[in-house]
C-alpha cells in the first residue's frame, strides 16, 4: 500500500493505493454480444400505427399536433419538461397523427403513449 496526498480544487485528500503485481491482473472478459435486433420494415408506417412514447417521466408543456394532422419526419410533436429541461418529442417518420393521448400540463411516466401516427 502506498499513501498519497491529492489536492483537488484547493482541498487536500489523503488516499491509499494498493500496489499489485502484474501477475495478479486478469485479462478482461469480453461481454457477450447483444442479441441481434429484428430487421426494421422498409416502410414502418405501412404496417399500422406508430406509437410515440415518453422517453422519461415529466410534464407535457406543449402539444403541437392534432388528430388528422400530417407530419414530416423531425417535426416537433410536443414538448416534455423533465428535470427542468425542455425535450422536444419529434416525429420518427412522415405520417398522419392518428391520436393524441395527452394534453398540455399532463404528468407522464416513461413509456406512456403520447400519440400515434399512421
C-alpha positions in Angstrom: 0.0 0.0 0.0 1.2 3.5 -0.8 -0.2 6.7 0.7 -0.5 9.8 -1.3 -1.9 13.4 -0.8 -4.0 14.7 -3.6 -5.0 18.4 -4.0 -8.4 18.8 -5.7 -9.6 22.4 -6.1 -7.7 23.5 -3.0 -8.9 20.6 -0.9 -6.2 18.1 0.2 -7.2 14.5 0.5 -5.1 11.6 1.7 -5.5 8.4 -0.3 -4.1 4.9 -0.1 -3.4 2.8 -3.2 -2.7 -0.9 -3.3 0.2 -1.9 -5.3 -0.5 -5.1 -7.2 1.8 -7.4 -9.2 1.2 -7.7 -12.9 0.7 -11.4 -12.5 -2.4 -10.6 -10.4 -4.1 -8.7 -13.2 -6.6 -10.8 -15.1 -7.4 -10.2 -18.7 -10.7 -8.5 -19.2 -13.6 -10.8 -20.2 -15.5 -9.7 -23.3 -19.2 -9.1 -22.7 -21.5 -11.4 -24.6 -22.7 -9.9 -27.9 -26.2 -8.5 -27.7 -28.9 -10.4 -29.5 -29.5 -9.1 -33.0 -32.4 -6.7 -33.2 -35.2 -7.7 -35.6 -34.8 -6.0 -39.0 -36.9 -2.9 -39.4 -39.6 -3.0 -42.0 -38.8 -1.0 -45.2 -41.7 1.4 -44.5 -42.6 1.3 -40.8 -45.8 3.4 -41.4 -47.2 0.9 -43.8 -47.9 -1.7 -41.2 -50.2 0.4 -39.0 -49.8 2.9 -36.4 -46.5 4.0 -34.9 -46.6 4.7 -31.2 -44.7 7.7 -29.8 -43.9 7.1 -26.1 -42.5 9.3 -23.4 -38.8 8.7 -23.1 -38.7 9.8 -19.5 -41.1 10.9 -16.8 -42.1 14.6 -16.9 -44.8 17.2 -17.7 -46.2 17.9 -21.2 -45.6 21.7 -21.8 -47.0 22.0 -25.4 -48.9 19.8 -27.8 -48.2 21.0 -31.3 -50.3 18.5 -33.3 -54.0 17.5 -33.6 -55.7 14.3 -34.8 -55.6 14.0 -38.6 -52.7 16.4 -39.0 -49.9 15.4 -41.5 -46.4 15.5 -40.1 -43.0 15.1 -41.6 -40.0 13.2 -40.0 -38.4 15.5 -37.4 -41.4 17.7 -36.8 -41.8 18.6 -33.1 -45.0 16.8 -31.9 -44.9 18.0 -28.3 -42.5 19.4 -25.7 -41.8 17.4 -22.5 -40.3 19.0 -19.5 -38.1 16.7 -17.4 -35.6 17.8 -14.7 -36.0 21.5 -15.6 -35.2 20.8 -19.3 -37.5 21.0 -22.3 -37.3 18.0 -24.5 -38.7 18.0 -28.0 -40.6 14.9 -28.9 -40.2 14.6 -32.7 -41.9 12.5 -35.4 -39.8 9.5 -36.2 -41.2 9.4 -39.8 -43.7 11.0 -42.1 -47.3 10.3 -41.4 -50.6 11.4 -40.1 -51.5 11.8 -36.4 -54.0 9.1 -35.5 -54.4 10.0 -31.9 -53.1 12.5 -29.3 -53.3 10.8 -25.9 -52.1 13.7 -23.6 -52.9 17.3 -23.0 -50.6 20.2 -22.1 -50.0 20.1 -18.3 -50.3 16.3 -18.0 -47.7 14.4 -16.0 -46.5 11.3 -17.7 -44.3 8.4 -16.8 -41.6 6.9 -19.0 -43.2 4.7 -21.7 -46.6 6.5 -21.6 -48.1 6.7 -25.1 -48.1 10.3 -26.1 -49.6 10.0 -29.6 -49.7 7.6 -32.5 -49.0 8.1 -36.2 -50.4 6.2 -39.2 
